[in-house]
Amino acid sequence: MTNETEIVRHEPKGRRGGEWITLGLDEYRIPPLGFRELQDLAGDIQAVAQIGEKPTLAQMRGVAGIAHAAIKRNYPAMTVDEVLDALDLGNYQAVLGAVLKRAS
């Protein structure tokens, strides 16, 4: 029996690496975007770079699209709606940081 407040780690189906990020009570290994996703999402990436104190509706959609593109590299069955349900003001910056991270 598990405690309801325990974080559940979801092992990735893909082998894209990435950072372990907690979304609610679930932990996912979120890889950086690939070059194709970077090209396809260039407009959304530019828009989220302008997020102020809180994202606008368009920026929230952009964050969800960017996050989904990265997450599905390791979790191909995850839907955009599931990503939207998991994102919030407390975690979206960590997700963006993981997916837009440059290798050092």
N, C-alpha and C positions, 0 to 999 in steps of 0.2 A: 504494500500500500504506500503510495507516495503522498507527500505533503502537498497541498494545493498551492503553496507558495514556492515550491521548488522549480528552478529553471530546468526546462527540458531541452537538451541538446539534440538537434536534428542533424544526423550525419549527412554530408552532401552526397548526391548521386553522381555529380560531375567531379572532376579532379582539377578544378581551376584554382585551388588555393584560396587565399583571402583571409580576412579577419573574422573572428567570431564576434558577432554583434547580437545583443539581446533586444528582442522585440516583444514587449510584454513579458510573458513567462516562457517564451521560446527563444532559443539561441540558434542562429544560423551562421554558416561560414560564407561570408559575402565577398566574392572576388572583385577585383577591379574590372572596369569595362574593357572590352576588346576594341581594337581599332575600328571594326565595323560599327559597333554600337556608338563609339565616340563620333564617328562621322554621321550616323543616322540621327543622333540626338544632339547635335551641335547647338541647335537653337534653344532647346530646353536647358542645356548645360549653361549657355550664356545667360539665360533668364534666371536660373537659380543662383548664379554668381552675384546677382543684384538683390538677393533677399535681405530685407531690413530686419526690423524687430520680429515681425511675423510674416510668413509667406502669404502672398495673395492666392486667390483661387487658382489662377493660371500657374503660379509657381508650385502650388501643392500638386497639381496634376503633373507638372514637369518632374518634380521630385519622385512621384510615384512611378512615372514612366522610366526614369533613369534607374531607380532602385530595382524595378521589375526586370529590366534588361540585364542587370548584373546578377540578381538573385537567380534568375532562371538558368544561368550558366551552370550553377551547382544544383538547383532544384527545378528541373524542367516542368514539373507539374504545377508549380505555384502560379496562381493567377494574379492579374493586376488587382482584382478586388481583394484578394487575400493580403496583398502588399498594402493597399490603401487602409485596410482594417488594422494592420500591424503598425503603421507609421503614426507618429504623433509628434508634438512639439518638443518632447523630451528626447527623442531618438533620431529624428531625421538628419540632424547634422552629423552624427556618428556614421550613419549609413552613407551619406554623401561623401564623407571623408574616406570611407573604405572603398567606395566604387570609383572615386576620382583620384585615388592615391597614385603617386609616381613611385616607381622603384628607386631606392636610394643607392 
